[in-house]
Amino acid sequence: MKKLSRRAALLGVGGAAGWGLSGFLRADLPTYAGTNRLVSPTGEKILNDASGLSATPIQKHLHVSDSDQALVDRIRSEIAEARAAGHCLNVGAARHSMGAQSIPREGTAITFSNAGIEVDSANQTFRSHAGARWFDVITTLDPKGWSPKVMQSNHDFGLAATYSVNAHGWPVPFGPMGSTVRSLRMLLASGELVTCSPTQNSDLFNLGMGGYGLIGVVVDIEVTMVKNSRLIPSFDLMNASDFTAKFKKAIEDPAVKMAYGRLNVERESFFQKALLITYRETDDQEKLPAAGGSGWMAHAASRIYRAQLGNETFKSFRWWNETRVGPKLSGGDVTRNSLINEPVVTLDDRDPNRTDILHEYFVGFDVFDSFLDACREVIPSSYQEFLNVTLRYVAQDGQSVLSYAQVPRIGAVMSFSQELTHRGESDQVRMTRELIDRIVEIGGAYYLPYRPHATLDQLKKAYPRAEEFAHAKRQLDPELILRNNFWDQYLGQL
Ligand SMILES: Cc1cc2nc3c(=O)[nH]c(=O)nc-3n(C[C@H](O)[C@H](O)[C@H](O)COP(=O)(O)OP(=O)(O)OC[C@H]3O[C@@H](n4cnc5c(N)ncnc54)[C@H](O)[C@@H]3O)c2cc1C
């Protein structure tokens, strides 16, 4: 049995692994096939996401590329049809969320794909169809000298989807992407089209930001942009215990435009060393080169990255390469746009027996050492293959109701390679819950677009306004037309 490739998952083709973990599962999910392998149900009426582990029955799946009034009419009519049939509806884009957060169980799934981006240089914004992907945005902005202010580290994701998970990036010193949205138009389940911004219908704006498509269907969006620029990196290797102070200093330095950190991942010396990479503008900002795709360095790094699997020596080699060789080879200048113009596929494992699973945790600067201790105690003793962690800065987000950064936070994006077996899955569930407990205990939060392994109680602790969100959702959409697994498994239980 073949695992879904990311692209196949993205197109909604093929199936996914079933789950056999009684106690963690809904009774109607596809289950155990009699071996230790996870089995993927497939079919026209099954939709999956990038995890390959979210196979969900749906009524139909439409790809919609209309825009403006035609799009509004189309979505209104689909909502009316879903209501008449008594089922739900949900819109997705690249479907890289990993726990069916973009999939309506037994409902109408709509995938938006339409670019149509207009640049407004005078106002430093661009207006776009909600389904545009970041690669569309970069392709349009780059020749005009502009760059997205905040987006994920890869360019495959949808714009409205990015607002709907309130994603963050690594340009500094910014908060999540929702803070860069000037305004948007959203179709509510009632059929009403509303314009929302920080000052107009701000309650809806703040609910929809990080609201996982449960508040309304975003049809178009106006987003702030910044000047593209030529940047040069600096590399600083240190003990992990020194990272917070140096990272904070870098974030406060106005010359630093992009920054991230890394930690070593060998089991024996897990998270003892840190590398801080900062980018500053060069003196020469004339004639910037066009944003390239992944260079040979990214492809070579991806090979070394994969060779780490089950190989502690290669984990050490990668750390040496990244901290000693990389800085010598990649000392040249690059542009802001070329750094974020990176496809997810560069990382693809191409292994039918495994799947890449991400986690992300957000912790305050003052508790970062406790966070490191928790990770050292929980992760290396698990059955999971831990491949990478990237540390990012996230400024305070006081807008989004489901905010994961009530104070400025360090975001730790973790990448695991998970075996597609029942033992791999049950160990992943156990380890995730243990990590979340430890992180919530120190006032942190976990990120919601990944695997739905948290308990309801953990969700409530990490997102103290979850009940308020669920209440507002019920007021806006009493028939619960806009729904996905995030509602079914979590918010709908509150
Ligand atoms: C390799 C990889 C790297 C990542 N890097 C980062 C990162 O750097 N920073 C970060 O913050 N996150 C990161 N993520 C997480 C990522 O931001 C989310 O998974 C996001 O959902 C991906 O966008 P998408 O287009 O795949 O969204 P989808 O999974 O298709 O949708 C996500 C949510 O948005 C809703 N939605 C989509 N379109 C609309 C619409 N038009 N109106 C209303 N709701 C809508 C959906 O209902 C769903 O709930 C990464 C994920 C992967 C797999």
The ligand as an SDF file (V2000), in Angstrom:
LIG
                    3D

 53 58  0  0  0  0  0  0  0  0999 V2000
    5.7710   21.6530    5.6440 C   0  0  0  0  0  0  0  0  0  0  0  0
    4.9280   22.5950    6.4420 C   0  0  0  0  0  0  0  0  0  0  0  0
    5.4690   23.7910    6.8700 C   0  0  0  0  0  0  0  0  0  0  0  0
    4.7060   24.6750    7.6400 C   0  0  0  0  0  0  0  0  0  0  0  0
    5.2670   25.8360    8.0570 N   0  0  0  0  0  0  0  0  0  0  0  0
    4.5540   26.6740    8.8350 C   0  0  0  0  0  0  0  0  0  0  0  0
    5.1190   27.9100    9.2750 C   0  0  0  0  0  0  0  0  0  0  0  0
    6.2510   28.2540    8.9390 O   0  0  0  0  0  0  0  0  0  0  0  0
    4.3680   28.7060   10.0810 N   0  0  0  0  0  0  0  0  0  0  0  0
    3.0930   28.3540   10.4420 C   0  0  0  0  0  0  0  0  0  0  0  0
    2.4690   29.1080   11.1790 O   0  0  0  0  0  0  0  0  0  0  0  0
    2.5190   27.2300    9.9870 N   0  0  0  0  0  0  0  0  0  0  0  0
    3.2230   26.3820    9.2080 C   0  0  0  0  0  0  0  0  0  0  0  0
    2.6430   25.2370    8.7540 N   0  0  0  0  0  0  0  0  0  0  0  0
    1.2230   24.9810    9.0730 C   0  0  0  0  0  0  0  0  0  0  0  0
    0.3610   25.6050    7.9880 C   0  0  0  0  0  0  0  0  0  0  0  0
    0.3850   27.0080    8.1090 O   0  0  0  0  0  0  0  0  0  0  0  0
   -1.0980   25.1170    8.0940 C   0  0  0  0  0  0  0  0  0  0  0  0
   -1.1160   23.7020    8.0140 O   0  0  0  0  0  0  0  0  0  0  0  0
   -2.0340   25.7160    7.0400 C   0  0  0  0  0  0  0  0  0  0  0  0
   -3.2870   25.1970    7.2450 O   0  0  0  0  0  0  0  0  0  0  0  0
   -1.6230   25.3970    5.7010 C   0  0  0  0  0  0  0  0  0  0  0  0
   -2.3740   26.0940    4.7020 O   0  0  0  0  0  0  0  0  0  0  0  0
   -3.2650   25.2670    3.7000 P   0  0  0  0  0  0  0  0  0  0  0  0
   -3.4640   26.0720    2.4750 O   0  0  0  0  0  0  0  0  0  0  0  0
   -2.6920   23.9150    3.5330 O   0  0  0  0  0  0  0  0  0  0  0  0
   -4.6030   25.2010    4.5470 O   0  0  0  0  0  0  0  0  0  0  0  0
   -5.7600   24.0880    4.6230 P   0  0  0  0  0  0  0  0  0  0  0  0
   -5.2350   22.9450    5.4070 O   0  0  0  0  0  0  0  0  0  0  0  0
   -6.3170   23.8090    3.2870 O   0  0  0  0  0  0  0  0  0  0  0  0
   -6.8310   24.8910    5.5080 O   0  0  0  0  0  0  0  0  0  0  0  0
   -6.4980   25.3010    6.7980 C   0  0  0  0  0  0  0  0  0  0  0  0
   -7.7070   25.9140    7.4990 C   0  0  0  0  0  0  0  0  0  0  0  0
   -8.0970   27.1110    6.8340 O   0  0  0  0  0  0  0  0  0  0  0  0
   -9.4730   27.0720    6.5230 C   0  0  0  0  0  0  0  0  0  0  0  0
   -9.6720   27.7860    5.2600 N   0  0  0  0  0  0  0  0  0  0  0  0
   -9.0160   27.5830    4.0910 C   0  0  0  0  0  0  0  0  0  0  0  0
   -9.4780   28.4270    3.1500 N   0  0  0  0  0  0  0  0  0  0  0  0
  -10.4460   29.1800    3.7250 C   0  0  0  0  0  0  0  0  0  0  0  0
  -11.3080   30.2050    3.2630 C   0  0  0  0  0  0  0  0  0  0  0  0
  -11.2820   30.6590    2.0100 N   0  0  0  0  0  0  0  0  0  0  0  0
  -12.1790   30.7420    4.1350 N   0  0  0  0  0  0  0  0  0  0  0  0
  -12.2520   30.3120    5.4200 C   0  0  0  0  0  0  0  0  0  0  0  0
  -11.4640   29.3160    5.9020 N   0  0  0  0  0  0  0  0  0  0  0  0
  -10.5720   28.7700    5.0680 C   0  0  0  0  0  0  0  0  0  0  0  0
   -9.8010   25.5920    6.4310 C   0  0  0  0  0  0  0  0  0  0  0  0
  -11.1600   25.3540    6.7010 O   0  0  0  0  0  0  0  0  0  0  0  0
   -8.9110   24.9870    7.4840 C   0  0  0  0  0  0  0  0  0  0  0  0
   -9.5300   25.0060    8.7350 O   0  0  0  0  0  0  0  0  0  0  0  0
    3.3690   24.3450    7.9740 C   0  0  0  0  0  0  0  0  0  0  0  0
    2.8160   23.1510    7.5220 C   0  0  0  0  0  0  0  0  0  0  0  0
    3.5770   22.2770    6.7670 C   0  0  0  0  0  0  0  0  0  0  0  0
    2.9600   20.9900    6.3160 C   0  0  0  0  0  0  0  0  0  0  0  0
  1  2  1  0
  2  3  1  0
  2 52  2  0
  3  4  2  0
  4  5  1  0
  4 50  1  0
  5  6  2  0
  6  7  1  0
  6 13  1  0
  7  8  2  0
  7  9  1  0
  9 10  1  0
 10 11  2  0
 10 12  1  0
 12 13  2  0
 13 14  1  0
 14 15  1  0
 14 50  1  0
 15 16  1  0
 16 17  1  0
 16 18  1  0
 18 19  1  0
 18 20  1  0
 20 21  1  0
 20 22  1  0
 22 23  1  0
 23 24  1  0
 24 25  2  0
 24 26  1  0
 24 27  1  0
 27 28  1  0
 28 29  2  0
 28 30  1  0
 28 31  1  0
 31 32  1  0
 32 33  1  0
 33 34  1  0
 33 48  1  0
 34 35  1  0
 35 36  1  0
 35 46  1  0
 36 37  1  0
 36 45  1  0
 37 38  2  0
 38 39  1  0
 39 40  1  0
 39 45  2  0
 40 41  1  0
 40 42  2  0
 42 43  1  0
 43 44  2  0
 44 45  1  0
 46 47  1  0
 46 48  1  0
 48 49  1  0
 50 51  2  0
 51 52  1  0
 52 53  1  0
M  END
$$$$
